[in-house]
């Protein structure tokens, strides 16, 4: 395994059904369909281990760039099985360009990817150990939509890896003139 791949689920009826589908798969594709499912509220459901059916065939030049932690080339072929080379996180989102990506969900994606990178010692020489499905396989759009970009996700993962695992970005102090919850 050489990296982390981020996906969006596409259409879904409920988050719990999507978690179940990603764990079990379906008649045309056995589960697990990823290693983790990230819900809109920022929870990460671990649903798989070992090889998971999430990446499909992708570009071997991209794989080499991920391994070298160098700039990603355009994905222009589908010749290499990515399922054996990437951890996959399916993130609940329709991917229609209208369904927003809540800040809690994006933060959970960043934290999960950073944790996997930290465990493997990835991200020491670059920030390309985390890619989107759209950067691996020609024609794939995910992740897509307002509030998410792979450049931002990678930059945030790289920043996390510069700090201890317990680090969190500074949160502004509460304004004492604003009443708190009762």
HELIX and SHEET records of a PDB file:
HELIX    1   1 UNK A   15  UNK A   24  1                                  10    
HELIX    2   2 UNK A   60  UNK A   68  1                                   9    
HELIX    3   3 UNK A  103  UNK A  120  1                                  18    
HELIX    4   4 UNK A  133  UNK A  136  1                                   4    
HELIX    5   5 UNK A  150  UNK A  161  1                                  12    
SHEET    1   A 5 UNK A  44  UNK A  46  0                                        
SHEET    2   A 5 UNK A  36  UNK A  38 -1                                        
SHEET    3   A 5 UNK A  86  UNK A  91  1                                        
SHEET    4   A 5 UNK A   3  UNK A   8  1                                        
SHEET    5   A 5 UNK A 130  UNK A 132  1                                        
SHEET    1   B 2 UNK A  25  UNK A  26  0                                        
SHEET    2   B 2 UNK A  29  UNK A  30 -1                                        
SHEET    1   C 2 UNK A  57  UNK A  58  0                                        
SHEET    2   C 2 UNK A  80  UNK A  81 -1                                        
END                                                                             
